[in-house]
Each structure stands twice: as structure tokens, then as C-alpha cells.
């Protein structure tokens, strides 16, 4: 059985359906009818992992930088899993739209960039984008794919990119706010893992 890896507390009430709430500190509460099985609750968490992680990221945005919470091992695994599910189909679709044939797609967590593209057609995409809104994920994927036509950030490159992503201003805004918080959380996780932080 796959478990969500998300920690949550359960409050059983007279209600008729399951509801999930992300609290102001990022913790998760599940409200469930009295006789709901634990399996059903876990299933409902699993179905909403993407939403919960996104909500938690939003909540943590309001915490100061010193309070940035690292991802747990389980959360990192979940992000990797989500990325593997969400990014490749978008990648294939966008390659068709842009009319390019990338040779290889690599998904990996990256702290300082969202994606990269080599002249040999190897594209890397940051797994953290699994937690981004769909249009932002698409924006980064298309950015890297447009590099297969223009290997720079020239005017022609931008014209092509903006043609496919008319909402690029909104996407850039997300990346520089919510996106930065996600990167910081990842950096924090790696620092913690390496034991460099007291
Ligand atoms: Zn670029």
C-alpha cells in the first residue's frame, strides 16, 4: 500500500463527508464522520497530496526565512513521485506544441534553477515544479524546450516563449515568491541531511 507520508490528526465529528484543513502552522487536520475507516482517510489524504503540499507551501511563505521548514524524507519522496507522474506527460505535450524533439528528460531536485537544457537536447526539470500550479510547470518546460530552437535568452527566444505562455508575468511572480520558498525549503532539507547545521 502506498501511504501519503503526510502527518495529520483526525477529528471525528457528526459531519457527512471527509474534509482536510491545512492549519496556519502547516499541520494537517482531517475532519471525518464517526465511522470512517483509517484506510478511507489515508486514501483521501493521498488524493489530495498535491493540494496539501501546495497549501503548506503557501502557509510557510508567511513564516520568516529563519522559520523555513525543511522537507522530511517522506515529503521529498512524495515530491519525486508526484514529479514523475505529472511532468513527463506535460513535457511530451509541450514538445509537440513547440515542434521540437528533445533527446532526454531528467527530473531532479535543484536548489538554484528550475530547469536546464543542453545543446544535445538533454533537458532537466526541477522536481519541485510538481508543487507548482500547472501553468507554471508548463512555463518552465516550454522555456527549456524553446532553447532547442534558440540556445540563448535573445529577443527571438522570448518572443517564442511568450507566444506559448501569454501568462508569463503571473508565472514569474509565482516563481519569485512561492517558488523561492520551495527552493529554500529544499536547501534547508539538504543542509539538515548533511548535518552542516547545528
Ligand atoms: Zn533559459
Boltz pocket constraint, residues with backbone or C-beta under 6 A from the ligand:
constraints:
  - pocket:
      binder: B
      contacts: [[A, 143], [A, 147], [A, 152], [A, 153]]
      max_distance: 6.0
